[in-house]
Amino acid sequence: MVRRCVVAVGVALAVGSGGGRAAELMDVGQIDYEEKCAVCHGLDGKGKGSFAALLTVPMPDLTTLTARNGGVFPHQRVYRLIDGRDEVKAHGPRAMPIWGQDYLTRAEKAFFGYGVNSEAFVRSRILALLDYLHRLQGR
Protein backbone atom coordinates (compact mmCIF):
# COMPACT_ATOMS: atom_id res chain seq x y z
CA MET A 1 0.00 0.00 0.00
CA VAL A 2 2.78 2.43 0.94
CA ARG A 3 4.62 1.53 -2.24
CA ARG A 4 1.54 2.36 -4.35
CA CYS A 5 1.23 5.74 -2.65
CA VAL A 6 4.90 6.50 -3.26
CA VAL A 7 4.56 5.51 -6.93
CA ALA A 8 1.37 7.59 -7.29
CA VAL A 9 3.04 10.64 -5.73
CA GLY A 10 6.09 10.18 -7.97
CA VAL A 11 3.94 9.97 -11.08
CA ALA A 12 1.95 13.03 -10.01
CA LEU A 13 5.15 15.00 -9.42
CA ALA A 14 6.62 13.94 -12.76
CA VAL A 15 3.46 14.83 -14.65
CA GLY A 16 3.03 18.07 -12.70
CA SER A 17 6.57 19.23 -13.28
CA GLY A 18 6.40 18.39 -16.98
CA GLY A 19 3.15 20.32 -17.35
CA GLY A 20 4.64 23.32 -15.58
CA ARG A 21 7.61 23.31 -17.90
CA ALA A 22 5.35 23.10 -20.94
CA ALA A 23 3.36 26.10 -19.65
CA GLU A 24 6.61 28.05 -19.27
CA LEU A 25 7.52 27.30 -22.87
CA MET A 26 4.17 28.34 -24.34
CA ASP A 27 2.95 31.79 -23.34
CA VAL A 28 -0.19 32.17 -25.46
CA GLY A 29 -0.66 35.80 -24.44
CA GLN A 30 2.87 36.73 -25.43
CA ILE A 31 2.65 34.80 -28.70
CA ASP A 32 -0.61 36.53 -29.63
CA TYR A 33 0.78 39.92 -28.60
CA GLU A 34 3.86 39.44 -30.78
CA GLU A 35 1.74 38.24 -33.73
CA LYS A 36 -1.10 40.77 -33.52
CA CYS A 37 -0.10 43.81 -31.47
CA ALA A 38 3.66 44.33 -31.66
CA VAL A 39 3.56 45.58 -35.24
CA CYS A 40 1.87 48.76 -34.00
CA HIS A 41 2.58 48.82 -30.25
CA GLY A 42 6.16 47.48 -30.42
CA LEU A 43 7.58 44.34 -28.85
CA ASP A 44 8.13 46.24 -25.61
CA GLY A 45 4.59 47.72 -25.65
CA LYS A 46 5.79 51.31 -25.72
CA GLY A 47 3.98 52.24 -28.96
CA LYS A 48 6.91 52.21 -31.36
CA GLY A 49 6.03 49.27 -33.62
CA SER A 50 7.08 49.18 -37.25
CA PHE A 51 3.62 50.27 -38.46
CA ALA A 52 3.14 53.00 -35.82
CA ALA A 53 4.55 55.71 -38.08
CA LEU A 54 2.03 54.82 -40.82
CA LEU A 55 -0.99 55.36 -38.57
CA THR A 56 -2.86 58.64 -38.14
CA VAL A 57 -3.39 58.03 -34.42
CA PRO A 58 -0.38 57.78 -32.10
CA MET A 59 0.03 54.38 -30.45
CA PRO A 60 -0.31 54.43 -26.67
CA ASP A 61 2.37 53.11 -24.37
CA LEU A 62 0.78 49.86 -23.16
CA THR A 63 3.27 49.58 -20.31
CA THR A 64 1.60 52.54 -18.56
CA LEU A 65 -2.04 51.36 -18.60
CA THR A 66 -2.04 50.76 -14.85
CA ALA A 67 -0.29 54.05 -14.06
CA ARG A 68 -2.75 55.98 -16.25
CA ASN A 69 -5.68 54.28 -14.49
CA GLY A 70 -4.93 55.26 -10.89
CA GLY A 71 -2.71 52.24 -10.19
CA VAL A 72 -5.28 49.64 -11.27
CA PHE A 73 -4.96 47.66 -14.49
CA PRO A 74 -8.14 48.41 -16.52
CA HIS A 75 -9.05 44.79 -17.31
CA GLN A 76 -12.61 45.37 -18.50
CA ARG A 77 -11.77 48.36 -20.71
CA VAL A 78 -8.79 46.60 -22.33
CA TYR A 79 -10.80 43.39 -22.79
CA ARG A 80 -13.52 45.31 -24.61
CA LEU A 81 -10.98 47.11 -26.80
CA ILE A 82 -9.34 43.85 -27.83
CA ASP A 83 -12.68 42.12 -28.34
CA GLY A 84 -13.91 44.97 -30.51
CA ARG A 85 -16.95 46.13 -28.58
CA ASP A 86 -15.36 49.55 -28.12
CA GLU A 87 -14.30 51.45 -31.19
CA VAL A 88 -10.60 52.24 -31.56
CA LYS A 89 -9.75 54.92 -34.13
CA ALA A 90 -6.45 53.28 -35.08
CA HIS A 91 -8.20 49.96 -35.80
CA GLY A 92 -10.32 51.55 -38.52
CA PRO A 93 -14.03 51.34 -39.20
CA ARG A 94 -16.24 48.62 -37.78
CA ALA A 95 -15.98 46.70 -41.05
CA MET A 96 -12.36 45.87 -40.17
CA PRO A 97 -12.12 42.64 -38.13
CA ILE A 98 -11.18 43.32 -34.53
CA TRP A 99 -9.36 40.62 -32.60
CA GLY A 100 -12.44 39.11 -30.96
CA GLN A 101 -13.96 38.47 -34.37
CA ASP A 102 -10.62 37.21 -35.68
CA TYR A 103 -10.37 34.71 -32.80
CA LEU A 104 -13.97 33.64 -33.36
CA THR A 105 -13.35 33.01 -37.07
CA ARG A 106 -10.21 31.01 -36.30
CA ALA A 107 -12.03 28.95 -33.67
CA GLU A 108 -14.87 28.12 -36.04
CA LYS A 109 -12.42 27.02 -38.75
CA ALA A 110 -10.11 25.09 -36.43
CA PHE A 111 -12.80 23.29 -34.41
CA PHE A 112 -15.55 22.89 -37.00
CA GLY A 113 -17.51 19.73 -36.25
CA TYR A 114 -15.87 19.06 -32.87
CA GLY A 115 -18.44 20.76 -30.63
CA VAL A 116 -16.01 23.29 -29.17
CA ASN A 117 -17.50 26.42 -27.61
CA SER A 118 -16.10 29.12 -29.90
CA GLU A 119 -16.98 31.92 -27.48
CA ALA A 120 -14.99 30.21 -24.74
CA PHE A 121 -12.02 29.99 -27.12
CA VAL A 122 -12.29 33.73 -27.84
CA ARG A 123 -12.49 34.59 -24.13
CA SER A 124 -9.53 32.39 -23.26
CA ARG A 125 -7.34 33.97 -25.93
CA ILE A 126 -8.30 37.52 -24.95
CA LEU A 127 -7.71 36.72 -21.27
CA ALA A 128 -4.27 35.30 -22.12
CA LEU A 129 -3.47 38.51 -23.99
CA LEU A 130 -4.73 40.58 -21.04
CA ASP A 131 -2.50 38.59 -18.72
CA TYR A 132 0.51 39.37 -20.90
CA LEU A 133 -0.38 43.08 -21.08
CA HIS A 134 -0.73 43.11 -17.30
CA ARG A 135 2.78 41.66 -17.01
CA LEU A 136 4.12 44.44 -19.27
CA GLN A 137 3.09 47.12 -16.79
CA GLY A 138 5.87 49.30 -15.41
CA ARG A 139 8.57 47.94 -17.71
C-alpha contacts under 8 A as a table, 3 or more apart, distances in Angstrom:
res1	aa1	res2	aa2	distance
1	M	4	R	5.18
1	M	5	C	6.44
2	V	5	C	5.13
2	V	6	V	6.22
3	R	6	V	5.09
3	R	7	V	6.16
4	R	7	V	5.07
4	R	8	A	6.00
5	C	8	A	4.99
5	C	9	V	6.06
6	V	9	V	5.16
6	V	10	G	6.09
7	V	10	G	5.02
7	V	11	V	6.12
8	A	11	V	5.16
8	A	12	A	6.11
9	V	12	A	5.03
9	V	13	L	6.09
10	G	13	L	5.12
10	G	14	A	6.11
11	V	14	A	5.08
11	V	15	V	6.05
12	A	15	V	5.19
12	A	16	G	5.81
13	L	16	G	4.97
13	L	17	S	5.89
14	A	17	S	5.31
14	A	18	G	6.13
15	V	18	G	5.17
15	V	19	G	6.12
16	G	19	G	5.16
16	G	20	G	6.20
17	S	20	G	5.08
17	S	21	R	6.26
18	G	21	R	5.15
18	G	22	A	6.25
19	G	22	A	5.05
19	G	23	A	6.22
20	G	23	A	5.09
20	G	24	E	6.32
21	R	24	E	5.03
21	R	25	L	6.37
22	A	25	L	5.10
22	A	26	M	6.35
23	A	26	M	5.26
23	A	27	D	6.80
24	E	27	D	6.62
26	M	31	I	7.94
27	D	30	Q	5.37
27	D	31	I	6.15
28	V	31	I	5.05
28	V	32	D	6.05
28	V	125	R	7.39
28	V	128	A	6.14
28	V	129	L	7.29
29	G	32	D	5.24
29	G	33	Y	6.03
29	G	125	R	7.08
29	G	126	I	7.85
29	G	127	L	7.78
29	G	128	A	4.32
29	G	129	L	3.93
29	G	130	L	7.14
29	G	131	D	6.63
29	G	132	Y	5.17
30	Q	33	Y	4.96
30	Q	34	E	6.07
30	Q	128	A	8.00
30	Q	129	L	6.74
30	Q	132	Y	5.75
31	I	34	E	5.22
31	I	35	E	6.16
32	D	35	E	5.02
32	D	36	K	5.77
32	D	37	C	7.52
32	D	129	L	6.62
33	Y	36	K	5.33
33	Y	37	C	4.91
33	Y	38	A	6.09
33	Y	129	L	6.43
33	Y	132	Y	7.73
34	E	37	C	5.93
34	E	38	A	4.98
34	E	39	V	7.60
34	E	43	L	6.45
35	E	38	A	6.71
35	E	39	V	7.72
36	K	39	V	6.92
37	C	40	C	5.90
37	C	41	H	5.81
37	C	42	G	7.33
38	A	41	H	4.82
38	A	42	G	4.21
38	A	43	L	4.83
38	A	44	D	7.76
38	A	45	G	6.97
38	A	49	G	5.82
39	V	42	G	5.79
39	V	43	L	7.65
39	V	49	G	4.73
39	V	50	S	5.42
39	V	51	F	5.69
39	V	52	A	7.45
40	C	47	G	6.47
40	C	48	K	6.65
40	C	49	G	4.21
40	C	50	S	6.16
40	C	51	F	5.02
40	C	52	A	4.78
40	C	59	M	6.89
41	H	44	D	7.68
41	H	45	G	5.14
41	H	46	K	6.09
41	H	47	G	3.91
41	H	48	K	5.61
41	H	49	G	4.84
41	H	52	A	6.99
41	H	59	M	6.12
41	H	60	P	7.26
41	H	61	D	7.29
41	H	62	L	7.39
42	G	45	G	5.03
42	G	46	K	6.07
42	G	47	G	5.43
42	G	48	K	4.88
42	G	49	G	3.67
42	G	50	S	7.10
43	L	46	K	7.85
43	L	49	G	7.03
44	D	63	T	7.94
44	D	136	L	7.72
45	G	48	K	7.63
45	G	61	D	5.97
45	G	62	L	5.03
45	G	63	T	5.81
45	G	136	L	7.19
46	K	60	P	6.91
46	K	61	D	4.09
46	K	62	L	5.81
46	K	63	T	6.22
47	G	52	A	6.95
47	G	58	P	7.71
47	G	59	M	4.73
47	G	60	P	5.33
47	G	61	D	4.95
47	G	62	L	7.04
48	K	52	A	5.89
48	K	53	A	7.94
48	K	59	M	7.27
49	G	52	A	5.20
49	G	53	A	7.97
50	S	53	A	7.06
51	F	54	L	5.37
51	F	55	L	6.87
52	A	55	L	5.50
52	A	58	P	7.01
52	A	59	M	6.36
53	A	56	T	7.96
55	L	58	P	6.94
55	L	90	A	6.81
56	T	90	A	7.14
57	V	89	K	7.08
57	V	90	A	5.69
61	D	64	T	5.89
61	D	65	L	7.46
62	L	65	L	5.57
62	L	133	L	7.19
62	L	136	L	7.47
62	L	137	Q	7.31
63	T	66	T	7.70
63	T	133	L	7.50
63	T	136	L	5.32
63	T	137	Q	4.30
63	T	138	G	5.55
63	T	139	R	6.13
64	T	67	A	5.11
64	T	68	R	6.01
64	T	137	Q	5.89
64	T	138	G	6.21
65	L	68	R	5.23
65	L	69	N	6.22
65	L	73	F	6.26
65	L	74	P	7.09
65	L	137	Q	6.90
66	T	69	N	5.08
66	T	70	G	6.65
66	T	71	G	4.94
66	T	72	V	4.96
66	T	73	F	4.28
66	T	74	P	6.75
66	T	137	Q	6.58
67	A	70	G	5.74
67	A	71	G	4.91
67	A	72	V	7.22
67	A	73	F	7.93
67	A	138	G	7.90
68	R	71	G	7.12
69	N	72	V	5.66
69	N	73	F	6.66
69	N	74	P	6.68
73	F	134	H	6.81
74	P	77	R	5.55
74	P	78	V	6.12
75	H	78	V	5.34
75	H	79	Y	5.92
75	H	130	L	7.09
76	Q	79	Y	5.06
76	Q	80	R	6.17
77	R	80	R	5.25
77	R	81	L	6.27
78	V	81	L	5.01
78	V	82	I	6.18
78	V	130	L	7.38
79	Y	82	I	5.27
79	Y	83	D	5.99
79	Y	126	I	6.74
79	Y	127	L	7.51
79	Y	130	L	6.91
80	R	83	D	4.98
80	R	84	G	5.93
80	R	85	R	5.31
80	R	86	D	5.80
81	L	84	G	5.19
81	L	85	R	6.31
81	L	86	D	5.18
81	L	87	E	7.01
81	L	88	V	7.01
82	I	85	R	7.98
82	I	98	I	6.97
82	I	99	W	5.76
82	I	100	G	6.47
82	I	126	I	7.04
83	D	86	D	7.91
83	D	98	I	6.49
83	D	99	W	5.61
83	D	100	G	3.99
83	D	101	Q	7.17
83	D	126	I	7.20
84	G	87	E	6.53
84	G	98	I	5.13
84	G	99	W	6.63
84	G	100	G	6.05
84	G	101	Q	7.56
87	E	91	H	7.79
87	E	94	R	7.42
88	V	91	H	5.38
88	V	92	G	7.00
89	K	92	G	5.57
89	K	93	P	7.54
91	H	96	M	7.29
91	H	98	I	7.38
92	G	95	A	7.87
92	G	96	M	6.26
93	P	96	M	5.80
94	R	97	P	7.27
97	P	100	G	8.00
97	P	101	Q	5.91
97	P	102	D	6.15
98	I	101	Q	5.60
98	I	102	D	6.25
99	W	102	D	4.77
99	W	103	Y	6.00
100	G	103	Y	5.20
100	G	104	L	6.17
100	G	122	V	6.22
100	G	126	I	7.48
101	Q	104	L	4.94
101	Q	105	T	6.11
102	D	105	T	5.19
102	D	106	R	6.24
103	Y	106	R	5.10
103	Y	107	A	6.05
103	Y	121	F	7.57
103	Y	122	V	5.41
103	Y	125	R	7.55
104	L	107	A	5.08
104	L	108	E	6.20
104	L	118	S	6.07
104	L	119	E	6.82
104	L	121	F	7.49
104	L	122	V	5.78
105	T	108	E	5.23
105	T	109	K	6.29
106	R	109	K	5.17
106	R	110	A	5.92
107	A	110	A	5.12
107	A	111	F	5.77
107	A	112	F	7.76
107	A	118	S	5.55
107	A	121	F	6.63
107	A	122	V	7.54
108	E	111	F	5.50
108	E	112	F	5.36
108	E	118	S	6.34
109	K	112	F	5.48
111	F	114	Y	5.45
111	F	115	G	7.25
111	F	116	V	6.15
112	F	115	G	7.31
112	F	116	V	7.85
117	N	120	A	5.38
117	N	121	F	6.56
118	S	121	F	5.01
118	S	122	V	6.33
119	E	122	V	5.04
119	E	123	R	6.20
120	A	123	R	5.08
120	A	124	S	6.07
121	F	124	S	5.19
121	F	125	R	6.26
122	V	125	R	5.31
122	V	126	I	6.21
123	R	126	I	5.18
123	R	127	L	5.97
124	S	127	L	5.10
124	S	128	A	6.12
125	R	128	A	5.07
125	R	129	L	6.27
126	I	129	L	5.02
126	I	130	L	6.11
127	L	130	L	4.88
127	L	131	D	6.10
128	A	131	D	5.05
128	A	132	Y	6.40
129	L	132	Y	5.11
129	L	133	L	6.24
130	L	133	L	5.02
130	L	134	H	6.04
131	D	134	H	5.06
131	D	135	R	6.33
132	Y	135	R	5.04
132	Y	136	L	6.43
133	L	136	L	5.04
133	L	137	Q	6.84
134	H	137	Q	5.55
136	L	139	R	5.87
